[in-house]
């Protein structure tokens, strides 16, 4: 996957600690994800949320491998909820 014209949503993933998206180069954001289906709300091109199991500490996504994202627009319209399973979140890597 080299590019996405709309948005990327990663939510409610509990089976994997690492999500490798090395080949993702561009998220164009031509259509955005809106919370609560409200088109007047802030939209997101990259949305990462609720990727942990509240009943099992330490279970959930700990790393998004977005090593291929490039360009100034890579950080526009991004929302990341800090997840309990994550020990380190480094936005500099994307």
N, C-alpha and C positions, 0 to 999 in steps of 0.2 A: 504494500500500500504506500504509494508515494505522496498522495494528497487527498484531502477531504474537502469538498466544496462547501459543506454546511458546518456541522458541529460534531464534536466527539464527547460523548457522555460515558463516564465510567462510574457506575453506582451499584451498590448492593453486591459487590464481589466479595465472597468469603472463602472461596476455595483455593485462592492463589495468593502467595505473599509477594510475588513479582509479576508485573504485567509488562512484557517486552514489546515495545512499539518502536523498535529501532528504525524501521523503514518509513515511518511517518515523517514526511519532510515539511508539509505545509497544511495548515488548517485555515481555509479561506474565510470561513465565517459568513458566507453569503446568506445563510439562514442560521439563526441563533436559537439556542435552547432558552426558553423563558420559564421561570419558576411559576408554578400554579397556573400554567397555560394563560398567563396574563401578558399579552403582547406589548403592553405599555411598560412592563417591568424591565429591569436591566437584563439583557440577553448575554449568553455565554457561548464562546466558540469552543472552549475546553471546560468541562464541568466534571469535577471529581468529588464524590460525596458518599458517605455512609458505607464505606468499604471495610467494615469490621463486624465482629459478633459481640454484642454488648454482654452476652452471658458467658463468653469464653475469652478472658483476657489474653492478649497476644495473638489472637487469630484474626487475620485479615490482611489486606494489601499493605505492604511496607515500602514498596518501591515501584515507581513508574519509570520505565526505561524509555525516555523520549529523547534519545541521543541524536536523532536525525532532524529534529525541528530546527529550522534556520530562519533568519531574517528578523527585521524589527517588529513585525506583526506577531511574532511567536508569543508574546506576553499580553496581547490585547484581549480583553473579554475573557479572562480566566478566573475561575472560582475553584478554590481548593479548600475543603473543610479539613482541618487537622484531625487526623484519626488516631484513636488511642493506640492502635497497633504500631504506628509509625514511631520510630525512635529519632529519625532525622528527616527533615524536609528541606531540600536544597533547591530553591527555584532557580538559582544560578545555573544549574545543570541543564535547564531547558531554555 
